């Protein structure tokens, strides 16, 4: 199911040659950084809200994160309301 998501959204992974080797963290990081709301909702439907929240927390708590401060703030608010 995730492979279909990758095929449908080539603009999210423009810098990656071998998309088959991407981890879930890398896929969601691209969705958070470059995707639109529909991309996020599709990823959430595929993986489940709990799993997406877990990966988001892992990404934001890294020593060096690639997520923008506004992105982190938005999704912290989103998950605090909808994924308790």
C-alpha positions as CSV (number, residue, x, y, z in Angstrom):
1,X,0.0,0.0,0.0
2,X,2.8,2.4,0.8
3,X,4.5,1.6,-2.5
4,X,1.3,2.8,-4.3
5,X,1.6,6.0,-2.3
6,X,5.1,6.5,-3.6
7,X,4.1,5.9,-7.2
8,X,1.3,8.4,-7.0
9,X,3.4,11.2,-5.4
10,X,6.7,11.4,-7.3
11,X,7.0,15.1,-6.5
12,X,7.5,14.3,-2.8
13,X,10.6,12.2,-3.5
14,X,12.2,14.1,-6.4
15,X,15.7,13.7,-5.0
16,X,15.6,9.9,-4.4
17,X,16.8,7.5,-7.1
18,X,15.7,4.2,-5.4
19,X,12.3,4.9,-3.8
20,X,11.9,1.2,-2.9
21,X,14.4,1.5,-0.1
22,X,12.8,4.5,1.7
23,X,11.8,4.0,5.3
24,X,8.5,5.0,6.7
25,X,10.3,7.8,8.5
26,X,11.7,9.2,5.3
27,X,8.3,8.9,3.5
28,X,6.5,10.8,6.3
29,X,9.2,13.4,6.6
30,X,8.7,14.1,2.8
31,X,4.9,14.3,3.3
32,X,5.3,16.7,6.3
33,X,7.8,18.9,4.4
34,X,6.6,18.8,0.8
35,X,3.1,17.3,0.8
36,X,-0.2,19.0,0.9
37,X,-3.1,18.2,3.3
38,X,-4.5,15.5,0.9
39,X,-1.1,13.8,0.9
40,X,-1.0,13.7,4.7
41,X,-4.6,12.4,4.9
42,X,-3.8,9.6,2.5
43,X,-0.6,8.6,4.4
44,X,-2.7,8.7,7.6
45,X,-5.4,6.5,6.1
46,X,-2.7,4.0,4.9
47,X,-0.7,3.8,8.1
48,X,-3.2,4.8,10.8
49,X,-3.2,7.9,12.9
50,X,-1.4,6.3,15.8
51,X,1.5,5.1,13.7
52,X,1.8,8.5,11.9
53,X,1.8,10.3,15.3
54,X,4.5,7.9,16.6
55,X,6.7,8.5,13.6
56,X,6.1,12.3,13.8
57,X,7.2,12.3,17.4
58,X,10.3,10.3,16.5
59,X,11.1,12.8,13.7
60,X,10.6,15.9,15.8
61,X,12.6,14.7,18.8
62,X,15.7,13.9,16.8
63,X,18.8,15.9,17.7
64,X,18.8,17.4,14.3
65,X,15.4,17.5,12.6
66,X,14.4,18.5,9.1
67,X,11.0,19.6,10.1
68,X,10.2,23.3,10.1
69,X,9.1,24.9,13.4
70,X,5.7,25.8,11.9
71,X,5.2,22.2,10.7
72,X,6.1,20.8,14.1
73,X,3.7,23.3,15.9
74,X,0.8,22.5,13.5
75,X,1.1,18.8,13.8
76,X,1.6,18.9,17.6
77,X,-1.7,20.8,17.8
78,X,-3.4,18.4,15.3
79,X,-2.2,15.2,17.2
80,X,-3.1,16.6,20.6
81,X,-6.6,17.1,19.5
82,X,-7.3,14.1,17.2
83,X,-4.8,11.4,18.4
84,X,-4.9,11.2,22.1
